[in-house]
Amino acid sequence: MIEKSTKIAIIGLGLLGGSYAQGLSLAGYQVKGLDIDEQAVRQAGKNGWIVAGGNDPSLISDCDIVISALYPRDFVSWVNSNQQYLRTGAILSDVTGIKRMVISEINAILRSDVEFIACHPMAGRESRGIAYADSSQFENSNFIIVPTEENSQRAIDTAKDIASILKFGRISVLDAERHDQIIGFVSQLCHVIAVSLMNISDDPMLIDYTGDSFRDLTRIANINEDLWPQLFIANKDNLSREIDAPTEQLNQLKEYIVEEDVSAMRELMIRVSERRKKFDRRK
């Protein structure tokens, strides 16, 4: 159980890191924040989300829990360069959206007296930076813990505590293979489709005629061009396979339309409408 005296550090005070800092501090925990962006550190301090901050990795030397909110490659690089500042017995965690690569590379370099427990908060927004940080986005959202056989129950329980403190709605435990397979479909494929849809036409007149359907479908096309290529490439086996599926479905629906097969279209739409209702966010 995470005690109120537990000291927590957040590495990277962007959208998710800032939201973690806000949520944990509002819950009464001592949080330190590290970021190369001095303005982000100042903003977190001004907001009262951190008790100390800067870009000096020695700030984490007395912290019990260190959570990286860096991009996957940056996270691995940071651990490789700064793990000497992690205290013995510290628990290291993350928020990255891909797990096989991250777990493999972090565990290959991490000291044996520090434990890494991988986590994936299923929350986020199209905007980036601490200016858009808001811990309320976590409420009723999904939180995935991705342990390995080497993880202790203490580390898994710590991850569950973090999710509970931040008010996530559902906490799941998955292995890395299953996590990346699912994320390839429910997250990465959605971004691929949104990017592709926005890239089909640059007709400036479309803005004058667009309705909510197009805006909803392409909302996530306002994408972080530094982060998402890393996620796509690290999961390319799963994602490339998932990209084939919509092509088949589009061709099937195209055939129904060309053949004016109303019955087939109605059956399809009823089926997917029922499936979609299950995904409405629980209150």
Secondary structure, DSSP 8 states (H G I E B T S, - for coil): ---TT-EEEEE--SHHHHHHHHHHHHTT-EEEEE-S-HHHHHHHHHTT--SEEES-GGGGGG-SEEEE-S-HHHHHHHHHHHGGGS-TT-EEEE--S--HHHHHHHHHHS-TTSEEEEEEEE---SS-SGGG--GGGGTT-EEEEE--TT--HHHHHHHHHHHHHTT-SEEEE--HHHHHHHHIIIIIHHHHHHHHHHHH---TTHHHH--HHHHHHHGGGS--TTTHHHHHHHTHHHHHHHHHHHHHHHHHHHHHHHTT-HHHHHHHHHHHHHHHHTTS---
